[in-house]
């Protein structure tokens, strides 16, 4: 959940543009979502062998449990360390800390 919040709050333009490009490349039908099949085809096209537990990994990233990844879910699951900074962690914590403790 915290990573989903961080993905919503991230502001690093260059990294977000690169992630958006990768997402759109994988989204073969342009529907704004990536299926496991589209992800697997994208990995194969890039010469990357899909892990044997791809379905389990994909299901763990799919917060809506719809069987497709939206961009924010995709970003949260592949968010590079360069996007995570103290400000972002603080903002995500504040969103999760409903009692203000």
N, C-alpha and C positions, 0 to 999 in steps of 0.2 A: 504494500500500500504506500509506504514511504517513497519507493522509487517511482510509482505512478505520479505522486504529488510532485516529486522533483522533475520528472519529465514535463509536467505541465508548466512548472515555474522556470525551467532552464532558459537562459537568455544568450547563450554563446552562438552568435549568428553563423559563423563558418562551420562549426561542427553540426549545428542543426540543419544547415543546408545540405551538407554531405549525407546526413542520416535521411533526410527527406528524399534526396536523389536515390539512395539505395532502396528505400521503401517503394518509391514509384517504379523503379526498375523491376523489383520483385512482383509488384502488383500488375500482373500481365493484362488483366481485363479492365483496369482503371476504375475499379469499384470502390477504392479507398480502404480496402481491407486485403490482407494477405492470408490465403489459405495455407495449410500445411503443404499441400501439393505445390503451390506456387513457391513456397520457401525451398522445398526440396529441389524443384527444377532450377531455381536460382543458384543454389549451392552447386548443383551439378554443372551448370553453365560456367561457373567460376572455377571449376576444377576442384571443388571441395567435397570430400566424401561426407555424406550425412551421417551423424552418429547413430548408433543402433537404438538409442533412446530418444530419438527426435520427437516422437509423438508425446512422450512424457515431458520433455522440455517445452514443446509448443503449448501443451495444455497448461503448464505452470505459468507461462507468459500471458495466456489468454484470460484476462481478468473477467471478461463478460461471459465466459463459458459458451460462446457462440460458435466456436470452431474456426474463428478468423481473428487475426490481429489487426487492431486499429493502429494508427501511427503512434499514439502515445504509449500503447502497450509495447509496440516494437521498440520504441526509443527507451522505455524503462528497462527492457530486457537486454538491450545491447549498449546501454549508456556508458560511454567511455569515461574513465576517471577524470579526464580533462574537463568534463562538464560539471563535476561535483566539487563544490567548494563550500567553505564554511557558511557563507550567506545562504546558499541553497539548502543546506542541511538544517540551518536555523529556521528558515521559512517553512520547510516541510514539518519540522518538529512542532512549530507553533500551530500548524493546521491540525496536527494529530492530537495535540494537548488541549483537549476541550475544557479542562478544568483550570488551565492557566498555572499549572504547578511547575 
